[in-house]
Structures are given as structure tokens and as C-alpha cells.
Amino acid sequence: MSLLEEVIEAQVGNAFVDSRGSFSLSLSDAWRKMGTSLGSHPLHWIVICLQSFCAAGAESIYLIHKKGELWLVAHRCQVPLSPQEFLTLSAENLLSQTPAGLLGRSLAGALAREPVRLLLARWKDAAQPPEAADFLPSDKKPAINPLLPSSGAALGLYFQSQAKIPDLCGLLGYLLQYCPIPVHYVAHGMLLKSDTDLRSLRWIQQTPDCPLYSGPEQIRVTTPLLMDHYASSDSTPQLLLKPPGGDDVTYFADWVEQEGEFDWLRSPGLTDGTISQGRYFAASPRPAQVIPYDASKNIGNTWFSEKGQRRVHLLAVPGDFILMLEKEQGPDRILPILHGVTLKCLEGRLDIPGAVVIAGAAGLTCDLSGMSLVRDQHLDTWVENLRGRVRQALQQAVNQPPQARGRLSIWKTLGLSGVTAVAAVCLDGIQAGDPQLLCQIGIFSGVALHSCLGFVRHYAPDSWFQRQTDNLQAELKRRLA
């Protein structure tokens, strides 16, 4: 069996059974078969297109959407092939993990959806006319314009559907949550248009709802965590070092709006949203990325007349490795990131209970859909290297344990204050206005007690919490055993 046939066998299976041997499959037949094999989801081709842009080294990506029209534009992105060359791209090239191969598979998937218009354009500079390939020629111009960079090259794909394209946030929020480059979703409404960084829509502890994956193929982490560890090497960054959090958890977080500073090493503070007992951050110097998102605070909105939501900014840097250790000793899980997209997770490969690893998967082989890693020797070697990095990070935490300062749950505090208020009122009998009074006393006293306990936790001597630190260190040693 030739090398090409081995690649076909590993990546495609029966999809190209009639193309073996001379491999003389025509381009139209190859694209038809590839479009069919990309899965049943009608927008799967968009994910492959975004992967091709990331693989081509784009600085940022913009998705401009209005009704049934969509532009996908990569800023300062270089693809070695011109748009016209994609019209004659061989089926062999479509199997590769190169930017051109990924983009070719995306075009195949887009054509399989029978669009009204499909256009690929490349700008060597924003001020110059683009090179273009019109796969479905039409005299009608696109109703929406691509967003081009102020200078430099750009690559854009225009797709016009026969039906309205649904909102893409639900599909892409989970898939792109750790993408190392900004991905902006610009949606045109009736009068206004919104610009959303898709990486800000999903957090690791939230229940995923991505329609491309089933439940066991996705990942969700239970917080609070025993520890989380962030690291990056000097190689090309493959993912965004994005801490867990979001919504009210990150409302007062350490890493929010701290310009030029990453304070992820110390123990939880008075009003921090830190949700792990130990946080370790070691990244090579890289420019920080600012991710704006809408954080919501669910407690006290009515009672304290606070805004339920506000725009905050998460500072993060690109990296290649995140380790989270859950309190529950369930099976370990690995979330591979390839070309900016989260793949199907791997379970039970590290033999370290509760370990959750998010890592770049560059160099590994994917199936034709681009969503699953092929189980081969390269994958086994990669997993073994990850196991070594996890054990090294755990050993560091054992040798240099953080000062654990346990946090009391706000709900437990409210429950305790509520029970105390009921007992106090019952001493002189239940009156007509007591239920409302009990509610107010329980909530206000609970919030006050929780704030006081947080104050004590923050300013008390470390010796008060030494037993918690010893317990954390002992648990880390058990996970290493």
C-alpha cells in the first residue's frame, strides 16, 4: 500500500474507495464526496474554513453575517495558492492538513449545501483589487462588504445561502473558546450591527451545547478546582491561556482589567472570583490580548440596585498547555486544540484521576471531518508527553503548595442565616408580617456574614489555614501516586 493510500485509509475510510490505485478521481467527484463526508450539520464547512485561516497564520478573523449571506475574512493571511488554483485543486491535495487542503475541504462542504453564490477572494493589499474565483458565477453583487485590514494581505470567502443562516454563536462559542487569535462575529440587525469576540461566549465550567458533538465528546469542568496550571513554550502558541470563570464568577476576578499584569499566583482575595485553591502561571513574554465580554452578577441585583451585567475585559496570552485538577476523582480528560478549534475530547488516557488537560495538538493527524484525532503512534507519543507535563506540574504544586483558604458557599451562608432568622422569630410566635421580614433578614444577614468571612479569610494569618494547605498537599500527592 502506497503512502497516499495509507493516508486515505487513515483519514477517509470508505469515502474514497473508488479512488485508490491510480487516484484519478475528478475534482468535482472529490468535492462531492468530501462535502458529503463532512457531516450532517449544514454549517460544518465554516469550522473547517476557520481552521484553514488559523493554519495559514491569520492575525484575526471576521465573520460578517446578514440573513442568508456570510463573509469569512482572514486578516494578514497568506495562502500559497491563488483563488483560481482552487478550481483545479487535485483530490490528493484536499486530503492534506495544509491551509490549502483545509480550505479546499471547506469549499467542498460549502458547495454540497447548494448555495446561491460561492466566491473566494484574495487581497494582496486592502487598497488593491482582489484576485477572485467565482465557483457559482452571478451578476448580483454581495449585499454585505468584507471587513479588510488597514494594510496587508487578506483572504475572504463569501457564501450566499438559499435560506437564512442561523445565528452562529451557539455553534462556534464552544469550538473557538481557546482559539489563539481573535475571531469576531459581526451580525447585521435591522438597524445596528454587533461585534462579538466568539472566544468570550463559552467558559470551561458551562454545559456545552455544540451541535457538532455529542455529550461525551465534549468537556465540562466542575469548579471550584484543586489547582489550575498555565504554561507556554517558546514555540508557536496553539491556544489561549484563558482561566475558568465567566458570568458572576469573573465579575470581581483577579485577572479582569489588570492592565499589564497577570496576578494568577496568589491565593483568593477578598472579592476575587478565583475558583481554585492553587493557580500557577508560567508563560513566555507575549503581547496580551484583551477579550471584552459581558459579565453578569446574579446576586444582589434587586436588593443593592446594582447592574445585572456590565462589559469587562479579560487579559490573556497565547500558550500551549492548561492543566486543571478537579476535586472529584473522575476519569482524566484531554481537550485537544488544533488550528484554533476544540476537537472531540479524549477520556482516560493519562491515568491521573480528575486531571483535565487543554493542549495544542499540532502535528497530529485528524480525520476528514477535522473534529477527531486519528488513533496512531503519534497520538500515543503526544499523550505520553502530556502525562509527563501533568506529573511535573503536580510535583511542583506538591513542593510549593499554595496557601489554601477555603471559601464558604454563598448559598450555604444564606441558608444558615435563614434558619437562624426563623428560629429567632419563632421565639415570640409567628406574626402576619414575619415571612417578608424573615426573607429580608435572611438575605441581608447572609450576604453580610459571607462578606465578613471573606474579610477574615483574606487578612487572617496563614497559620489559621495551615490545615487546609496540608490537606490540599496530601490530596495532590494522592493524585500523583
C-alpha positions in Angstrom: 0.0 0.0 0.0 1.4 3.4 -1.0 1.8 6.3 1.4 -1.1 8.1 -0.3 -3.3 5.0 0.1 -2.3 4.8 3.8 -3.4 8.4 4.3 -6.7 7.7 2.6 -7.2 4.7 4.7 -6.5 6.6 7.9 -8.4 9.8 7.1 -11.2 8.8 4.8 -12.0 5.2 5.2 -14.6 4.1 2.7 -15.3 7.7 1.4 -12.7 7.3 -1.4 -12.9 3.5 -2.0 -13.2 4.1 -5.8 -10.2 6.4 -5.9 -7.5 4.0 -4.9 -4.9 2.8 -7.3 -4.3 5.5 -10.0 -6.2 8.1 -7.8 -7.8 9.6 -10.9 -10.9 10.9 -9.1 -12.1 14.1 -10.8 -12.2 17.3 -8.8 -16.0 17.6 -8.9 -16.4 14.0 -7.7 -13.8 14.5 -4.9 -15.5 17.7 -3.7 -18.9 16.0 -3.8 -17.7 13.1 -1.7 -15.8 15.3 0.7 -18.8 17.6 1.1 -20.9 14.6 2.0 -18.3 13.2 4.4 -18.0 16.4 6.4 -21.1 15.6 8.5 -24.7 16.3 8.6 -24.5 19.7 10.2 -25.1 22.3 7.4 -22.6 24.8 8.9 -19.7 22.3 9.4 -17.8 23.8 6.5 -17.5 27.1 8.4 -15.5 25.4 11.1 -13.1 23.9 8.5 -12.7 27.3 6.9 -11.8 28.9 10.3 -9.2 26.1 10.8 -7.7 26.8 7.4 -7.4 30.5 8.3 -5.7 29.7 11.6 -3.3 27.2 10.0 -2.4 30.0 7.5 -1.3 32.2 10.3 -4.0 34.8 10.2 -3.8 37.6 12.8 -7.5 37.8 13.2 -10.7 36.5 11.6 -14.0 38.3 10.9 -17.4 36.7 10.2 -19.8 39.2 8.7 -23.3 37.8 8.7 -26.6 39.2 7.4 -29.6 36.9 6.8 -28.5 34.4 4.2 -25.2 36.0 3.4 -21.8 35.4 5.1 -18.3 36.7 4.6 -15.4 34.9 6.3 -12.3 37.1 6.2 -8.8 36.3 7.5 -6.6 39.4 8.1 -3.0 39.3 7.1 -3.3 35.7 6.0 -1.2 34.1 3.3 -2.3 31.0 1.3 0.2 29.9 -1.3 -2.5 29.1 -3.9 -4.4 31.8 -5.7 -8.2 31.6 -5.7 -8.2 30.4 -9.3 -6.0 27.5 -8.5 -8.6 26.1 -6.1 -10.8 25.5 -9.2 -8.3 22.8 -10.3 -7.0 21.6 -6.9 -6.3 17.9 -7.0 -8.1 15.5 -4.8 -4.7 14.4 -3.3 -4.1 18.0 -2.0 -7.6 18.1 -0.5 -6.5 15.3 1.9 -3.6 17.3 3.5 -3.7 19.3 6.7 -2.2 22.3 5.0 -4.1 25.6 4.9 -4.9 25.0 1.2 -6.2 21.5 1.9 -8.4 22.6 4.7 -9.8 25.5 2.7 -10.4 23.1 -0.2 -12.4 20.8 2.1 -14.3 23.8 3.4 -15.2 24.8 -0.2 -16.3 21.2 -0.8 -18.6 21.3 2.2 -20.0 24.7 1.2 -20.7 23.5 -2.4 -22.5 20.4 -1.0 -25.0 22.8 0.6 -26.1 24.1 -2.9 -25.6 27.8 -2.2 -26.7 30.6 -4.5 -23.2 32.1 -4.6 -19.8 31.0 -3.5 -16.8 33.3 -4.0 -13.2 33.1 -2.9 -11.1 36.3 -3.0 -7.6 37.2 -2.0 -6.3 40.8 -1.4 -2.5 41.3 -1.5 -3.3 44.7 0.0 -6.6 46.3 1.0 -6.1 49.2 -1.4 -5.7 46.9 -4.4 -8.4 44.9 -6.3 -8.7 41.3 -5.2 -8.0 38.1 -7.1 -11.2 36.2 -7.2 -12.6 32.8 -8.1 -16.4 32.6 -8.5 -17.5 28.9 -8.1 -21.1 29.8 -8.8 -21.0 32.9 -11.1 -23.6 35.5 -10.6 -24.0 39.1 -11.8 -25.5 40.1 -8.5 -23.1 41.8 -6.0 -22.9 40.7 -2.4 -25.2 42.8 -0.2 -22.6 43.0 2.6 -19.0 44.0 2.4 -16.0 42.2 3.8 -14.1 43.9 6.7 -10.5 44.2 5.4 -7.4 45.2 7.4 -6.0 48.7 7.0 -2.9 47.2 5.4 -1.6 43.8 4.4 -3.0 40.7 2.8 -6.4 39.2 3.4 -8.3 36.2 2.3 -12.1 36.1 2.1 -14.8 33.5 1.4 -18.4 34.7 0.5 -21.3 32.3 0.9 -24.9 33.1 0.0 -27.4 30.5 1.1 -30.9 29.8 -0.3 -32.3 30.1 3.3 -31.4 32.3 6.2 -28.2 31.3 8.0 -28.9 30.9 11.8 -27.0 32.7 14.5 -23.5 31.2 14.7 -22.7 32.0 18.3 -24.2 28.8 19.7 -22.2 26.7 17.2 -18.9 28.4 17.4 -18.8 29.6 21.1 -17.7 26.2 22.4 -15.4 25.3 19.4 -13.4 28.6 19.5 -13.2 29.2 23.2 -9.4 28.7 23.2 -8.5 30.0 19.8 -5.2 31.8 20.0 -6.3 34.5 17.5 -9.3 36.9 17.8 -12.4 35.7 16.0 -15.0 38.5 15.6 -18.7 37.8 14.7 -20.3 40.8 13.1 -24.0 40.3 12.9 -26.2 42.8 11.0 -29.6 43.5 12.6 -32.5 45.7 11.4 -30.7 49.0 12.2 -27.5 48.1 14.1 -24.7 45.6 13.9 -22.9 43.9 16.8 -19.3 42.8 17.1 -18.6 39.8 19.4 -15.4 38.0 20.1 -16.6 34.4 19.9 -14.0 33.3 22.5 -15.8 35.2 25.2 -19.1 33.2 24.8 -18.1 30.0 26.5 -16.3 29.0 29.7 -15.0 25.6 30.6 -17.4 25.1 33.6 -20.5 25.8 31.5 -22.5 23.0 30.0 -21.6 22.8 26.3 -24.3 22.8 23.7 -22.3 22.5 20.5 -24.4 20.6 17.9 -21.3 19.1 16.2 -20.5 16.9 19.2 -22.5 14.6 21.4 -22.3 15.0 25.2 -19.5 12.5 25.9 -17.4 14.1 23.1 -17.4 17.5 24.8 -15.8 18.7 28.0 -17.1 20.4 31.1 -15.1 21.0 34.2 -16.6 21.1 37.7 -15.4 24.1 39.7 -14.0 25.0 42.2 -10.8 23.3 41.4 -7.9 22.0 43.5 -5.5 23.7 41.2 -5.1 25.1 37.7 -1.8 25.5 35.9 -1.0 27.6 32.7 2.2 27.3 30.7 3.6 28.1 27.3 6.7 27.2 25.4 8.7 29.3 23.0 7.1 27.5 20.1 4.2 28.9 18.1 1.3 29.3 20.5 -1.6 26.9 19.8 -4.2 28.1 22.3 -5.3 30.9 24.5 -4.4 30.7 28.2 -7.9 31.5 29.3 -8.7 30.9 33.0 -12.0 29.3 34.0 -14.7 31.8 35.0 -17.3 33.9 33.4 -20.6 35.5 34.4 -20.7 36.4 38.1 -17.7 34.2 38.9 -15.4 36.5 36.9 -17.2 39.7 37.9 -14.6 40.6 40.6 -11.8 38.2 39.3 -8.1 38.7 39.7 -7.4 38.6 36.0 -10.1 41.2 35.0 -9.0 44.6 33.9 -5.4 44.4 35.4 -3.5 46.2 32.6 -0.1 44.7 32.0 -0.4 42.3 35.0 -1.3 38.7 35.4 -1.9 38.1 39.1 -2.8 34.4 38.9 -0.3 33.1 41.5 -1.6 34.3 44.9 -4.4 32.8 46.9 -8.0 34.0 46.6 -8.5 37.5 47.8 -11.4 39.3 49.5 -13.6 39.9 46.5 -11.8 37.7 43.9 -13.6 35.4 41.6 -10.8 32.9 41.9 -12.3 29.4 41.9 -9.3 27.2 42.6 -7.1 26.7 45.6 -3.9 26.9 43.7 -3.2 28.8 40.5 0.1 28.6 38.7 1.0 30.8 35.7 4.2 30.5 33.7 4.2 32.0 30.2 6.9 33.3 28.0 6.6 37.1 27.4 4.0 37.7 24.7 1.7 40.6 23.9 -1.5 40.4 26.0 -4.9 40.0 24.3 -7.9 41.8 25.6 -11.2 39.9 25.3 -14.3 42.1 26.0 -17.3 40.2 27.3 -20.5 40.8 29.2 -20.2 39.6 32.8 -23.3 39.3 34.9 -23.7 39.3 38.7 -26.7 37.3 39.7 -26.7 38.1 43.5 -28.0 41.4 44.9 -29.2 42.9 41.7 -32.5 43.9 43.2 -31.5 44.4 46.8 -28.5 46.6 46.1 -29.7 48.2 42.9 -26.6 47.0 41.0 -26.4 46.5 37.3 -27.1 42.9 36.4 -24.5 43.0 33.6 -21.6 45.1 32.5 -18.8 45.0 29.9 -15.5 43.8 31.4 -12.2 42.8 29.8 -10.2 39.6 30.2 -6.5 39.8 29.8 -4.9 36.6 28.4 -1.9 35.5 26.4 -1.3 32.7 23.9 0.2 29.4 25.1 0.1 25.7 24.6 -0.9 23.9 27.9 -3.5 24.2 30.6 -3.9 21.8 33.5 -7.0 21.8 35.8 -7.4 19.4 38.7 -11.0 18.7 39.7 -11.9 17.7 43.3 -13.9 14.7 42.0 -11.6 11.8 41.2 -13.3 11.0 37.9 -11.6 9.9 34.7 -9.0 12.3 33.3 -9.8 14.1 30.1 -7.8 15.8 27.3 -9.2 18.6 25.2 -7.1 18.9 22.0 -6.9 22.2 20.2 -6.0 22.0 16.5 -5.9 25.1 14.3 -7.8 27.1 17.0 -10.7 24.6 17.2 -11.6 22.3 20.1 -11.7 18.7 18.9 -13.5 15.7 20.5 -12.1 15.1 23.9 -10.1 12.0 24.9 -11.0 10.3 28.2 -9.0 8.0 30.5 -5.6 8.4 28.7 -3.5 9.9 31.5 -4.2 7.6 34.4 -4.3 10.7 36.7 -7.8 11.0 38.4 -9.5 14.3 38.0 -6.9 15.8 35.6 -8.2 17.9 32.8 -5.7 19.0 30.1 -6.2 21.5 27.4 -3.3 21.3 24.9 -2.4 22.2 21.4 -2.4 19.2 19.0 -0.2 20.5 16.2 1.4 17.7 14.1 -1.3 15.1 14.9 -3.5 13.6 12.2 -7.2 14.4 12.1 -9.9 12.5 10.3 -11.6 14.1 7.2 -14.1 16.0 9.3 -11.3 17.7 11.2 -13.0 17.0 14.6 -11.4 13.7 15.7 -7.8 12.8 16.2 -6.7 9.6 14.5 -5.6 6.9 17.0 -2.0 6.2 15.9 1.5 6.1 17.2 1.9 9.9 17.0 -1.1 10.3 19.3 0.2 7.8 21.8 3.5 9.7 21.9 1.7 13.0 22.4 -0.4 11.7 25.2 2.7 10.3 26.9 4.4 13.7 26.7 1.2 15.3 28.2 1.3 12.8 31.1 4.8 13.9 31.8 3.9 17.5 31.9 0.9 16.9 34.1 3.0 14.9 36.6 5.7 17.6 36.6 3.1 20.3 37.3 1.6 18.3 40.1 5.0 17.7 41.6 5.7 21.5 41.5 2.4 22.1 43.4 3.4 19.4 46.0 6.8 21.0 46.5 5.4 24.6 46.5 1.8 24.3 47.7 -0.4 27.4 47.6 -1.8 28.7 50.9 -5.3 27.2 50.7 -8.0 29.4 52.1 -11.3 27.7 51.8 -14.3 29.8 50.7 -17.8 29.3 52.3 -20.6 29.0 49.7 -22.9 32.0 49.5 -25.9 29.6 49.4 -24.8 27.8 52.5 -24.3 31.1 54.2 -27.8 32.3 53.2 -29.3 29.0 54.3 -27.6 29.3 57.7 -28.7 32.9 58.2 -32.3 32.0 57.1 -32.6 29.1 59.6 -31.2 31.4 62.3 -33.7 34.1 61.5 -36.6 31.6 61.6 -35.5 30.3 65.0 -35.2 33.9 66.4 -38.7 34.9 65.1 -40.3 31.8 66.4 -39.3 32.6 70.0 -42.2 35.1 70.3 -44.6 33.4 67.8 -45.3 33.9 64.1 -46.9 37.3 63.1 -48.6 38.3 59.9 -45.6 40.3 58.6 -43.0 37.8 59.6 -42.5 36.0 56.2 -41.4 39.2 54.5 -39.2 40.1 57.4 -37.6 36.7 57.5 -36.8 36.9 53.8 -35.1 40.3 54.2 -33.2 39.3 57.4 -32.1 36.0 55.9 -30.7 37.6 52.7 -29.1 40.7 54.2 -27.6 38.9 57.1 -26.3 36.1 54.9 -24.7 38.5 52.5 -23.1 40.4 55.4 -21.9 37.2 57.0 -20.4 36.0 53.8 -18.6 39.3 53.3 -17.2 39.2 56.9 -16.0 35.7 56.4 -14.3 36.7 53.2 -12.6 39.6 55.0 -11.3 37.2 57.7 -10.1 34.8 55.0 -8.2 37.5 53.2 -6.5 39.2 56.2 -6.1 36.4 58.7 -2.6 34.9 59.3 -1.6 32.0 57.1 -1.3 29.7 60.2 -5.1 29.8 60.6 -5.4 27.9 57.3 -2.4 25.6 57.5 -4.6 22.5 58.0 -6.4 23.3 54.7 -3.0 23.7 52.9 -1.8 20.4 54.4 -5.0 18.7 53.2 -4.5 20.1 49.7 -0.9 19.0 49.6 -1.9 15.5 50.7 -4.5 15.3 48.0 -2.1 16.3 45.3 0.3 13.6 46.5 -2.5 11.0 46.2 -3.2 12.1 42.6 0.5 11.6 41.8 0.7 8.1 43.3 
